[in-house]
Amino acid sequence: MKEDSYNTKLSLNQQPARSHQMCRTIEEYAPAVDHHVDMLSSTSDDLNLIPPLNFAMVDNGIFRSGFPDSANFSFLQTLKLTSIIYLCPEPYPEANTEFLKFNGIKLFQFGIESYKEPFVNIPEDTIREALKLVLDVRNHPVLIHCNRGKHRTGCLVGCLRKLQRWCLSSVFDEYQSGECSVLHRIN
């Protein structure tokens, strides 16, 4: 990475009463060149638009998915993302980080552990902070993802749906099906 090409800012937002890190924020500022156009200028034969696993539109400017890999980068560029909210504790892979830098996308990482046991609570303060980022239109378009795009992502989207005044049965239906669409909202 050329030092003069990018201005990288790293800041850590910590929960006031605890010493562990709640959110890791990496903001990447791309050069003035529009990389969205540069990277998409190849012929249509060369361009495969493959969405990440479990990709769906949640609402205008809000998307969800499983963990994207390099096969999904061309598709993600079409979304013109401003931010990604990553809900896993594992470090973001170098190839993904380079993609973010190249496209001027901010990464907000919340290290929520994966649990297979039912009724394990995700910390409310962590979900609250992630939800603030989702609601802030300055972060849109935003992609929310965890590994498979189901449980951690589903919990955050479910909280958003409650703020949108969805009834609980619709929130649970969407969570269990893993499908998002503003079209199947029931008030």
N, CA and C of each residue as an Amber inpcrd file, in Angstrom:
protein
   561
   0.8540000  -1.1850000   0.0000000   0.0000000   0.0000000   0.0000000
   0.8880000   1.2320000   0.0000000   0.5930000   2.1450000  -0.8900000
   1.3530000   3.3870000  -0.9490000   0.8760000   4.3210000   0.1470000
   1.8130000   4.8440000   0.9050000   1.4530000   5.7030000   2.0170000
   0.7870000   6.9880000   1.5540000   1.1920000   7.5050000   0.3760000
   0.6050000   8.7440000  -0.1070000  -0.7530000   8.5240000  -0.7690000
  -1.1470000   7.2890000  -1.0600000  -2.4130000   7.0080000  -1.7270000
  -3.5990000   7.0170000  -0.7860000  -3.3690000   6.6390000   0.4600000
  -4.4780000   6.5140000   1.3850000  -4.1450000   7.1930000   2.7040000
  -5.1550000   7.8140000   3.2580000  -5.0340000   8.3670000   4.5970000
  -5.8200000   7.4360000   5.4970000  -5.1490000   6.6310000   6.2990000
  -5.8140000   5.6360000   7.1210000  -5.9080000   6.1360000   8.5510000
  -7.1200000   6.0030000   9.1050000  -7.3510000   6.4150000  10.4810000
  -7.8720000   5.2060000  11.2420000  -7.2450000   4.8720000  12.3430000
  -7.6680000   3.7540000  13.1690000  -8.0770000   4.3130000  14.5180000
  -9.2940000   4.0090000  14.9310000  -9.7370000   4.4520000  16.2490000
 -10.4630000   3.3020000  16.9210000 -10.3390000   3.2220000  18.2200000
 -10.9930000   2.1760000  18.9720000 -12.0360000   2.8060000  19.8820000
 -13.2680000   2.3520000  19.7510000 -14.3350000   2.8090000  20.6270000
 -14.4730000   1.7730000  21.7230000 -14.2460000   2.1650000  22.9540000
 -14.3050000   1.2240000  24.0520000 -15.4980000   1.5270000  24.9310000
 -16.0400000   0.4620000  25.4910000 -17.1300000   0.5920000  26.4330000
 -16.5950000   1.2590000  27.6920000 -17.2880000   2.2460000  28.2390000
 -16.7610000   3.0220000  29.3510000 -16.3690000   2.1990000  30.5830000
 -17.1830000   1.2330000  31.0050000 -16.9290000   0.5560000  32.2710000
 -16.0340000  -0.6680000  32.1260000 -15.6940000  -1.0710000  30.9100000
 -14.9060000  -2.2790000  30.7150000 -13.6360000  -1.9520000  29.9480000
 -12.6830000  -2.8690000  30.0270000 -11.4200000  -2.6270000  29.3440000
 -11.3540000  -3.3170000  27.9890000 -12.3470000  -4.1560000  27.6290000
 -12.2870000  -4.8250000  26.3340000 -12.7850000  -3.9200000  25.2140000
 -12.3880000  -4.2410000  24.0430000 -12.7190000  -3.4510000  22.8620000
 -14.1010000  -3.8380000  22.3490000 -15.0120000  -2.8670000  22.1980000
 -16.3520000  -3.1620000  21.7020000 -16.4130000  -3.0580000  20.1880000
 -15.8310000  -2.0170000  19.6260000 -15.8940000  -1.7990000  18.1870000
 -14.5390000  -1.3410000  17.6890000 -14.0790000  -1.9640000  16.6460000
 -12.8460000  -1.5500000  15.9940000 -13.2600000  -0.8660000  14.7030000
 -12.8340000   0.3480000  14.5110000 -13.2260000   1.1290000  13.3500000
 -12.0070000   1.4290000  12.5000000 -12.0950000   1.0830000  11.2450000
 -11.0360000   1.4340000  10.3080000 -11.6840000   2.2510000   9.2120000
 -11.2820000   3.4890000   9.0910000 -11.8090000   4.3580000   8.0480000
 -10.7640000   4.4980000   6.9620000 -11.1430000   4.2150000   5.7530000
 -10.2250000   4.3210000   4.6220000 -10.7080000   5.4380000   3.7070000
  -9.8280000   6.3320000   3.3820000 -10.1590000   7.4170000   2.4870000
  -9.4290000   7.1710000   1.1790000 -10.1960000   6.9170000   0.1500000
  -9.6050000   6.6160000  -1.1520000  -9.1510000   7.8930000  -1.8310000
  -8.2100000   7.7850000  -2.7510000  -7.7990000   8.9470000  -3.5250000
  -8.9620000   9.4880000  -4.3530000  -8.7730000  10.6220000  -4.9730000
  -9.8330000  11.2790000  -5.7380000 -10.2940000  10.4640000  -6.9400000
  -9.5090000   9.5050000  -7.4030000  -9.8840000   8.6880000  -8.5550000
 -11.0830000   7.8360000  -8.2000000 -12.0630000   7.7290000  -9.0950000
 -13.2510000   6.9160000  -8.8720000 -12.9310000   5.4700000  -9.2390000
 -12.5950000   4.6580000  -8.2230000 -12.2340000   3.2650000  -8.4630000
 -13.4310000   2.4220000  -8.8460000 -14.6460000   2.8610000  -8.4980000
 -15.8270000   2.0960000  -8.8850000 -15.8680000   1.9480000 -10.4030000
 -15.5850000   3.0240000 -11.1090000 -15.5980000   2.9990000 -12.5650000
 -14.3940000   2.2310000 -13.0900000 -13.1970000   2.4790000 -12.5350000
 -11.9900000   1.8280000 -13.0150000 -12.0830000   0.3120000 -12.9480000
 -12.5510000  -0.2150000 -11.8290000 -12.5820000  -1.6600000 -11.6640000
 -13.7260000  -2.3050000 -12.4320000 -14.7370000  -1.5570000 -12.8030000
 -15.8740000  -2.1150000 -13.5150000 -15.7740000  -1.8930000 -15.0220000
 -14.6480000  -1.4000000 -15.5100000 -14.5300000  -1.0660000 -16.9180000
 -14.1760000  -2.2750000 -17.7850000 -14.0470000  -3.4650000 -17.1940000
 -13.7470000  -4.6490000 -17.9900000 -14.9810000  -5.0740000 -18.7770000
 -14.7830000  -5.9500000 -19.7360000 -15.9060000  -6.4000000 -20.5640000
 -16.8750000  -7.1940000 -19.7200000 -18.1090000  -7.3090000 -20.1890000
 -19.1200000  -8.0320000 -19.4310000 -18.7640000  -9.5070000 -19.2920000
 -17.9820000 -10.0600000 -20.2170000 -17.5490000 -11.4520000 -20.1010000
 -16.6180000 -11.6410000 -18.9140000 -15.8150000 -10.6350000 -18.6050000
 -14.8540000 -10.7210000 -17.5120000 -15.4960000 -10.4630000 -16.1510000
 -16.6690000  -9.8720000 -16.1590000 -17.2890000  -9.4110000 -14.9270000
 -18.3590000 -10.3920000 -14.4680000 -18.1040000 -11.0690000 -13.3620000
 -19.0810000 -11.9790000 -12.7710000 -19.6190000 -11.3390000 -11.5150000
 -20.9050000 -11.0620000 -11.5100000 -21.5160000 -10.4370000 -10.3470000
 -22.1270000 -11.5270000  -9.4660000 -21.3670000 -11.9430000  -8.4750000
 -21.7800000 -13.0200000  -7.5810000 -21.9940000 -12.4290000  -6.1910000
 -23.2330000 -12.4220000  -5.7040000 -23.4580000 -11.8960000  -4.3570000
 -22.9050000 -12.8380000  -3.2950000 -22.5770000 -12.3050000  -2.1160000
 -22.1290000 -13.1700000  -1.0220000 -23.2540000 -14.1040000  -0.5670000
 -22.8930000 -15.1340000   0.1360000 -23.8400000 -16.0760000   0.7210000
 -24.9090000 -15.3290000   1.5130000 -26.1510000 -15.7150000   1.3560000
 -27.2860000 -15.1570000   2.1060000 -27.4350000 -13.6450000   1.9480000
 -27.0770000 -13.1160000   0.7830000 -27.2040000 -11.6790000   0.5370000
 -28.6790000 -11.3020000   0.4140000 -29.0280000 -10.1560000   0.9910000
 -30.3880000  -9.6270000   0.8660000 -30.3680000  -8.1320000   1.1430000
 -31.3670000  -7.4580000   0.5870000 -31.5780000  -6.0450000   0.9080000
 -32.4800000  -5.9950000   2.1390000 -32.0620000  -5.2440000   3.1410000
 -32.8320000  -5.0860000   4.3680000 -33.7770000  -3.9010000   4.2260000
 -33.2520000  -2.8030000   3.7350000 -34.0000000  -1.5600000   3.5500000
 -33.1850000  -0.7070000   2.5940000 -33.6950000   0.4400000   2.2250000
 -32.9390000   1.3190000   1.3330000 -31.5830000   1.6220000   1.9460000
 -30.5080000   1.2550000   1.2360000 -29.1570000   1.5460000   1.6870000
 -28.6110000   0.6010000   2.7460000 -29.3610000  -0.4500000   3.1020000
 -28.9190000  -1.4090000   4.1180000 -29.0050000  -2.8130000   3.5330000
 -27.8740000  -3.5150000   3.5480000 -27.7950000  -4.8710000   3.0130000
 -27.2380000  -5.7990000   4.0800000 -27.4460000  -7.1080000   3.9030000
 -26.9130000  -8.1110000   4.8120000 -26.3960000  -9.2870000   4.0100000
 -25.4540000 -10.0170000   4.5950000 -24.9360000 -11.2020000   3.9050000
 -24.0700000 -12.0200000   4.8380000 -23.5910000 -13.1390000   4.3010000
 -22.5340000 -13.8960000   4.9320000 -21.2140000 -13.2430000   4.5740000
 -20.1220000 -13.8680000   4.9850000 -18.7930000 -13.2980000   4.7810000
 -18.4580000 -13.2210000   3.2860000 -18.1880000 -12.0320000   2.7620000
 -17.8310000 -11.9190000   1.3410000 -16.3900000 -12.3520000   1.0940000
 -16.1540000 -12.9370000  -0.0720000 -14.7830000 -13.2600000  -0.4670000
 -14.4920000 -12.5990000  -1.8100000 -13.3230000 -12.8510000  -2.3510000
 -12.8900000 -12.1370000  -3.5650000 -13.8290000 -12.3650000  -4.7460000
 -14.5200000 -13.4900000  -4.7950000 -15.4700000 -13.7350000  -5.8770000
 -16.6560000 -12.7720000  -5.8210000 -16.8900000 -12.1710000  -4.6710000
 -18.0250000 -11.2630000  -4.4840000 -17.6690000  -9.7910000  -4.6510000
 -16.3900000  -9.4700000  -4.8010000 -15.9670000  -8.0710000  -4.8170000
 -16.6060000  -7.2630000  -5.9410000 -16.6980000  -7.8090000  -7.1380000
 -17.3110000  -7.0680000  -8.2510000 -18.7690000  -6.7520000  -7.9450000
 -19.4690000  -7.7120000  -7.3790000 -20.8670000  -7.4760000  -6.9930000
 -20.9500000  -6.3690000  -5.9380000 -20.1050000  -6.4520000  -4.9230000
 -20.1340000  -5.4510000  -3.8530000 -19.8410000  -4.0520000  -4.3820000
 -19.0010000  -3.9610000  -5.3900000 -18.7150000  -2.6380000  -5.9760000
 -19.9630000  -2.0060000  -6.5670000 -20.8620000  -2.7950000  -7.0930000
 -22.0850000  -2.2410000  -7.6820000 -22.9760000  -1.6000000  -6.6260000
 -22.8040000  -1.9790000  -5.3590000 -23.5950000  -1.4070000  -4.2720000
 -23.0930000  -0.0310000  -3.8510000 -21.8480000   0.3010000  -4.2460000
 -21.2190000   1.5770000  -3.8790000 -21.2570000   1.7830000  -2.3560000
 -20.8140000   0.7500000  -1.6390000 -20.8490000   0.7660000  -0.1790000
 -20.0030000   1.8910000   0.3980000 -20.4910000   2.4630000   1.4720000
 -19.7520000   3.4330000   2.2650000 -19.1340000   2.7390000   3.4740000
 -19.8660000   1.7320000   4.0220000 -19.4470000   1.0790000   5.2590000
 -19.7910000  -0.4010000   5.2560000 -19.0320000  -1.1230000   6.0640000
 -19.3320000  -2.5200000   6.3590000 -19.3320000  -2.6700000   7.8650000
 -20.3540000  -3.3470000   8.3960000 -20.4180000  -3.6860000   9.8120000
 -20.1780000  -5.1840000   9.9020000 -19.0460000  -5.5370000  10.4960000
 -18.6020000  -6.9250000  10.6190000 -18.8020000  -7.3570000  12.0550000
 -19.5510000  -8.4340000  12.2790000 -19.9800000  -8.8110000  13.6180000
 -19.2060000  -9.9710000  14.2410000 -18.0390000 -10.3030000  13.7230000
 -17.2450000 -11.4300000  14.2210000 -15.9590000 -10.9360000  14.8860000
 -15.4000000 -11.7370000  15.8130000 -14.1720000 -11.3220000  16.4790000
 -12.8980000 -11.5850000  15.6780000 -12.9570000 -12.4640000  14.6740000
 -11.7680000 -12.8030000  13.9050000 -11.2890000 -11.6120000  13.0820000
  -9.9780000 -11.4910000  12.8900000  -9.4430000 -10.3910000  12.0790000
  -9.9820000 -10.4470000  10.6470000 -10.1450000  -9.2850000  10.0680000
 -10.6240000  -9.2020000   8.6820000  -9.4790000  -9.6330000   7.7650000
  -9.7400000 -10.5030000   6.7930000  -8.6650000 -10.9820000   5.9120000
  -8.0110000  -9.8510000   5.1190000  -6.7530000 -10.0200000   4.8190000
  -5.9800000  -8.9960000   4.0980000  -6.6020000  -8.6550000   2.7460000
  -7.0560000  -9.6640000   1.9960000  -7.6580000  -9.3910000   0.6750000
  -8.9000000  -8.5160000   0.8160000  -9.7130000  -8.7800000   1.8410000
 -10.9080000  -7.9680000   2.0740000 -10.5340000  -6.5560000   2.5090000
  -9.5270000  -6.4510000   3.3570000  -9.0700000  -5.1410000   3.8170000
  -8.5520000  -4.3080000   2.6400000  -7.8110000  -4.9320000   1.7540000
  -7.3190000  -4.2230000   0.5650000  -8.4780000  -3.7710000  -0.3200000
  -9.4950000  -4.6120000  -0.4670000 -10.6900000  -4.2370000  -1.2300000
 -11.3410000  -2.9990000  -0.6090000 -11.4640000  -2.9850000   0.7150000
 -12.0580000  -1.8280000   1.3960000 -11.2370000  -0.5700000   1.1620000
  -9.9270000  -0.6840000   1.3050000  -9.0460000   0.4670000   1.0940000
  -9.1790000   0.9970000  -0.3290000  -9.1570000   0.0930000  -1.2820000
  -9.2180000   0.4840000  -2.6950000 -10.5160000   1.2100000  -3.0250000
 -11.5970000   0.8380000  -2.3410000 -12.9150000   1.4020000  -2.6290000
 -13.3730000   2.4410000  -1.6140000 -12.5030000   2.8030000  -0.6570000
 -12.8570000   3.8440000   0.3130000 -14.0110000   3.4610000   1.2220000
 -14.0750000   2.1920000   1.6150000 -15.1530000   1.6840000   2.4620000
 -14.6580000   1.6000000   3.9050000 -15.4640000   2.1170000   4.8430000
 -15.1350000   2.0490000   6.2720000 -15.5580000   0.6940000   6.8300000
 -14.7370000   0.1390000   7.7000000 -15.0420000  -1.1190000   8.3700000
 -15.2810000  -0.8500000   9.8470000 -16.4410000  -1.2960000  10.3430000
 -16.7560000  -1.2390000  11.7640000 -16.8570000  -2.6810000  12.2420000
 -15.9720000  -3.0850000  13.1320000 -15.9450000  -4.4700000  13.5810000
 -16.4090000  -4.5840000  15.0200000 -17.4070000  -5.4410000  15.2390000
 -17.9070000  -5.7640000  16.5660000 -17.6300000  -7.2430000  16.7880000
 -16.7930000  -7.5550000  17.7490000 -16.3610000  -8.9310000  17.9800000
 -17.3620000  -9.7520000  18.7630000 -18.4980000 -10.0540000  18.1660000
 -19.5180000 -10.8660000  18.8240000 -19.1900000 -12.3430000  18.5990000
 -19.0470000 -13.0780000  19.6810000 -18.7410000 -14.5060000  19.5910000
 -19.9340000 -15.2620000  19.0170000 -19.6430000 -16.3750000  18.3560000
 -20.6820000 -17.2450000  17.8120000 -21.0680000 -18.2660000  18.8760000
 -22.3670000 -18.4400000  19.0750000 -22.8620000 -19.4060000  20.0510000
 -23.8610000 -20.3260000  19.3910000 -23.7490000 -21.6090000  19.6610000
 -24.7140000 -22.5670000  19.1390000 -25.7990000 -22.8600000  20.1700000
 -25.5400000 -22.5630000  21.4350000 -26.5230000 -22.8170000  22.4720000
 -27.6400000 -21.7710000  22.3900000 -28.8790000 -22.2090000  22.5950000
 -29.9780000 -21.2300000  22.5840000 -29.9290000 -20.3420000  23.8250000
 -30.5030000 -19.1870000  23.7040000 -30.6750000 -18.2370000  24.7970000
 -29.3700000 -17.6710000  25.3380000 -28.3180000 -17.6830000  24.5480000
 -27.0920000 -16.9850000  24.9340000 -27.2650000 -15.5500000  24.4550000
 -27.1210000 -14.6380000  25.3570000 -27.3860000 -13.2370000  25.0300000
 -26.1880000 -12.5620000  24.3730000 -26.4730000 -11.8040000  23.3300000
 -25.4760000 -10.9160000  22.7490000 -25.5050000  -9.6550000  23.6070000
 -24.3510000  -9.1190000  23.9780000 -24.3460000  -7.9250000  24.8460000
 -25.1630000  -6.7790000  24.2460000 -26.0820000  -6.2590000  25.0520000
 -26.9720000  -5.1940000  24.5890000 -26.2190000  -3.9520000  24.1530000
 -25.1610000  -3.6050000  24.8820000 -24.4200000  -2.3980000  24.5270000
 -23.7530000  -2.5470000  23.1600000 -23.3140000  -3.7500000  22.8360000
 -22.6850000  -3.9880000  21.5390000 -23.7060000  -3.8600000  20.4120000
 -24.8710000  -4.4770000  20.5900000 -25.9300000  -4.3840000  19.5900000
 -26.3890000  -2.9330000  19.4500000 -26.4900000  -2.2340000  20.5630000
 -26.9150000  -0.8270000  20.5360000 -25.9370000   0.0240000  19.7210000
 -24.6400000  -0.1810000  19.9250000 -23.6320000   0.5800000  19.1710000
 -23.6760000   0.2400000  17.6770000 -23.8280000  -1.0370000  17.3680000
 -23.9220000  -1.4480000  15.9620000 -25.1860000  -0.8750000  15.3290000
 -26.2800000  -0.8690000  16.0700000 -27.5420000  -0.3270000  15.5610000
 -27.4400000   1.1710000  15.2800000 -26.7120000   1.8900000  16.1170000
 -26.4900000   3.3250000  15.8700000 -25.8120000   3.5390000  14.5190000
 -24.8400000   2.6750000  14.2030000 -24.1470000   2.7850000  12.9160000
 -25.0840000   2.4860000  11.7540000 -25.9420000   1.4850000  11.9220000
 -26.9020000   1.1250000  10.8680000 -27.8780000   2.2720000  10.6270000
 -28.3190000   2.9180000  11.6840000 -29.3100000   3.9880000  11.5650000
 -28.7330000   5.2990000  11.0320000 -27.4430000   5.4780000  11.1290000
 -26.7900000   6.7120000  10.6780000 -26.6420000   6.6720000   9.1550000
 -27.4370000   7.4670000   8.4560000 -27.4340000   7.4420000   6.9870000
 -26.0950000   7.8590000   6.3870000 -25.2280000   8.4780000   7.1810000
 -23.8910000   8.8040000   6.6680000 -23.0810000   7.5450000   6.3860000
 -23.4870000   6.4140000   6.9660000 -22.8110000   5.1350000   6.7420000
 -23.4270000   4.3370000   5.5940000 -24.4710000   4.8780000   4.9780000
 -25.1630000   4.1620000   3.8980000 -24.5270000   4.4750000   2.5590000
 -24.5900000   3.5410000   1.6570000 -25.0270000   2.1610000   1.7810000
 -24.0780000   1.3660000   2.6600000 -24.6920000   0.4780000   3.4790000
 -23.9400000  -0.3130000   4.4500000 -24.2620000  -1.7910000   4.2720000
 -23.2500000  -2.6190000   4.4530000 -23.4220000  -4.0730000   4.4450000
 -23.1500000  -4.5770000   5.8550000 -24.0940000  -5.3410000   6.4010000
 -23.9400000  -5.9800000   7.7070000 -23.6270000  -7.4410000   7.4280000
 -22.5680000  -7.9570000   8.0470000 -22.3170000  -9.3870000   7.8530000
 -21.5910000 -10.0120000   9.0330000 -21.7750000 -11.3320000   9.1380000
 -21.0100000 -12.1790000  10.0460000 -20.4930000 -13.3190000   9.1660000
 -20.2820000 -14.4960000   9.7000000 -19.7500000 -15.5700000   8.8630000
 -20.7710000 -16.0850000   7.8490000 -21.9530000 -16.4720000   8.3140000
 -22.9620000 -17.0350000   7.4230000 -24.1010000 -16.0570000   7.1350000
 -24.1320000 -14.9340000   7.8330000 -25.1820000 -13.9440000   7.5930000
 -26.5100000 -14.3320000   8.1950000 -26.4740000 -15.1720000   9.2070000
 -27.7240000 -15.6660000   9.7930000 -27.9610000 -15.1430000  11.2060000
 -27.2230000 -15.6660000  12.1910000 -27.5840000 -15.4350000  13.5870000
 -27.1820000 -14.0620000  14.1150000 -25.9060000 -13.7240000  14.0900000
 -25.4930000 -12.4100000  14.5860000 -26.0820000 -11.3020000  13.7200000
 -25.9990000 -11.4870000  12.4070000 -26.5770000 -10.5100000  11.4830000
 -28.0880000 -10.4480000  11.6810000 -28.7200000 -11.6070000  11.8370000
 -30.1700000 -11.6630000  12.0500000 -30.6070000 -10.9550000  13.3130000
 -29.8020000 -11.0540000  14.3750000 -30.1300000 -10.3500000  15.6230000
 -30.1080000  -8.8370000  15.4260000 -29.0780000  -8.3470000  14.7480000
 -28.9890000  -6.9010000  14.5110000 -30.1270000  -6.4270000  13.6140000
 -30.4310000  -7.1820000  12.5640000 -31.5410000  -6.8140000  11.6750000
 -32.8650000  -6.8910000  12.4390000 -33.0130000  -7.8820000  13.3200000
 -34.2310000  -7.9900000  14.1250000 -34.4420000  -6.7740000  15.0080000
 -33.3610000  -6.2570000  15.5740000 -33.4600000  -5.0270000  16.3810000
 -33.8770000  -3.8450000  15.5180000 -33.3310000  -3.7740000  14.3180000
 -33.7430000  -2.7210000  13.3850000 -35.2300000  -2.8420000  13.0760000
 -35.6990000  -4.0640000  12.8340000 -37.1210000  -4.2790000  12.5250000
 -38.0150000  -3.8320000  13.6770000 -37.5960000  -4.0640000  14.9190000
 -38.4000000  -3.6050000  16.0560000 -38.4890000  -2.0900000  16.0620000
 -37.3830000  -1.4110000  15.7390000 -37.4220000   0.0500000  15.6510000
 -38.3190000   0.5180000  14.5090000 -38.4520000  -0.3260000  13.4830000
 -39.3470000  -0.0220000  12.3670000 -40.7930000  -0.4100000  12.6770000
 -41.0290000  -0.8230000  13.9050000 -42.3540000  -1.1790000  14.4120000
 -42.9440000  -2.4470000  13.7800000 -42.0700000  -3.3690000  13.4210000
 -42.5620000  -4.6720000  12.9710000 -43.1090000  -5.4200000  14.1770000
 -44.1280000  -6.2460000  13.9540000 -44.6100000  -7.0990000  15.0410000
 -43.5910000  -8.2180000  15.2580000 -43.5300000  -8.7290000  16.4790000
 -42.5230000  -9.7310000  16.8220000 -42.6260000 -10.9960000  15.9710000
 -43.8370000 -11.4160000  15.6260000 -43.9550000 -12.6400000  14.8190000
 -43.3030000 -12.4480000  13.4480000 -43.4010000 -11.2670000  12.8700000
 -42.7500000 -10.9940000  11.5840000 -41.2400000 -10.9220000  11.7290000
 -40.7680000 -10.3500000  12.8330000 -39.3300000 -10.2920000  13.1020000
 -38.7770000 -11.7110000  13.2130000 -39.4710000 -12.5690000  13.9780000
 -39.0150000 -13.9490000  14.1520000 -39.0990000 -14.7400000  12.8530000
 -40.1520000 -14.5170000  12.0720000 -40.2720000 -15.2030000  10.7750000
 -39.0970000 -14.8580000   9.8690000 -38.7670000 -13.5700000   9.8010000
 -37.6460000 -13.1440000   8.9660000 -36.3370000 -13.7280000   9.4810000
 -36.1490000 -13.7220000  10.7910000 -34.9260000 -14.2690000  11.3800000
 -34.7800000 -15.7550000  11.0470000 -35.8510000 -16.5140000  11.2040000
 -35.7840000 -17.9580000  10.9730000 -35.6040000 -18.3000000   9.4990000
 -36.2080000 -17.5280000   8.6160000 -36.0770000 -17.8190000   7.1850000
 -34.7590000 -17.2920000   6.6370000 -34.1790000 -16.2920000   7.3230000
 -32.9350000 -15.6930000   6.8450000 -33.1460000 -14.8250000   5.6240000
 -34.3980000 -14.5860000   5.2730000 -34.7080000 -13.7590000   4.1040000
 -35.1120000 -12.3750000   4.5720000 -34.5780000 -11.3890000   3.8960000
 -34.9280000 -10.0110000   4.2010000 -35.6020000  -9.3980000   2.9960000
 -36.6240000  -8.6840000   3.2570000 -37.2320000  -7.8960000   2.2020000
 -38.1610000  -6.9000000   2.8610000 -38.0680000  -5.6700000   2.4590000
 -38.9820000  -4.6750000   2.9960000 -40.3830000  -4.9610000   2.5150000
 -40.5350000  -5.8410000   1.5450000 -41.8610000  -6.1510000   1.0120000
 -42.6660000  -7.0700000   1.9150000 -41.9970000  -7.8920000   2.7700000
 -42.8280000  -8.7240000   3.6000000 -42.9690000  -8.2350000   5.0420000
 -42.9640000  -6.9300000   5.1580000 -43.2140000  -6.3070000   6.4580000
 -44.7220000  -6.3380000   6.7490000 -45.0680000  -6.7190000   7.9640000
 -46.4530000  -6.7120000   8.4030000 -46.5280000  -5.7970000   9.6170000
 -47.3990000  -4.8170000   9.5800000 -47.5210000  -3.8970000  10.7210000
 -48.6000000  -4.3610000  11.6530000
